Amino acid sequence: MSTDKPKELKFHPQSVGKTHVASHATTKDAIEQKIQSEWKQGGYDIAKSLRDLEMVPIEDHRPERDLSKLDTDKGKAEEQSGMDIRYQEELCRYPDGVQTLKGGMNQAYSLMFSTCCSKLMQGRLEALPEFEQSIRNDPIGLLKAIKNCMVESVRAQCPLISMTDSLIRLVNIKMCDQESPLECVKRFKECRDATVSHLGKDLLDCHTTQTQACKDATTDTAAKKKLKGGAWDQWMACLMMKGSDYPQCGSLLQGFGAQFSLGNDQCPKDLITATDIMSNHKLDPKCFENREARKKAHDKQQHEKKESPAETKTSFAQTEADCYARGKKGHMAHDCTRKPNKHADWHVNKAMTAMKKSMAQGELPPLSEP
């Protein structure tokens, strides 16, 4: 069984290494599904506005008065009267729909900022200069600002360090245990966007010019441009395949390597192709063996925990217990069957009284800190 805890659906700034929260796209999709399924009033329009990052044009739904196309002698007046009644009813409901959409967008903002943003993300957002003017109470502006905060560097951090961290995350991204390829792709795209914001997509131009394909196209400018344009996408596909779970896709990666050594380059050329290959790939037998081994180890651990007697940790005072009531060793006061009825007659109280009397007479030095 997997020991990985389920990721928390919160927006959180990216950091190097594993994170305990889900990706930006996963959290955003969960919010949209929650709003669309649970909010009865205007849930679909609100979810669509958040999905498209653009307010639904409510003006397009403003009712219009229809005109009857019948002839005057064939009931035109009666049909027009019914159309006018329906138009008046729709026109009366239109302002309610507008207010419902506005109120729902305000609720969506509260849900995303207070519930779906971590404390660190909230601090990042509130530190933005434009927060009060263009982000507060605007869920669409909030989503855009959240994505920027997850991609852009921290203002209090050296830009070179931020750039290095984003590149490290991109190169070292790994598929988590029992994570689907689609979920891994969402995390990968966030790391890719962060790296693009720092370095752009022409990072591999120098490498591309050194390849044999580019050297062969010495006079073909269009071919060189195409090679440089596709180098980034091919590198992203390569990193995505490299970061896949080896027990799941190990045979797939070995097959690509073997084919390339034979002069048949079948490696995916873009991220979409890599995602399709990983999604349609049948899991390797090693993956099932690892899962079964983890399950057996977990069951064995649980069985040993039930079989082993409970260990009782006792302090030194408990192991060398003295009865405060009679001063005898081997048991404690609450277990004593012959303790005096009056607390003043208890052994410990008599000892304290004698010690205070001796101190008052100067026979013992006063107690002090060592």
Buried (B, 14 or more C-beta within 10 A) or exposed (E): EEEEEEBEBBBBBBEEEEBEBBBBBBBBBEBBEBBBEEBEBBBEBBBBBBBEEEBBEBEEEEBEEEEBEEEEEEEBEEBBEEBBEEBEEBEEEBEEBBEBBBEBBEBBBEBBBEEBBBEBBEEBBEEBEEBEEBBBEBBBBBBBBBBEBBBBBBEEEEEEEBBEBBBBBBEEBBBBBEBEBEBBBBBBBBBBBBBBBBEEBEBBBEEBEEEEEBEEBEEEEEBBEEBBEBBBBBBBBBBBBEBBBBBBBBBBBEEBEEEEEEEEEEBBBBBEBBBEBBEEBEEBEEBEEBBEEBEEEEEEEEEEEEEEEEEEEEEEEEEEBBBBBBEEEEBEBEEBEEBBEEEEEBBBBEEEEEEEEEEEEEEEEEEEEE
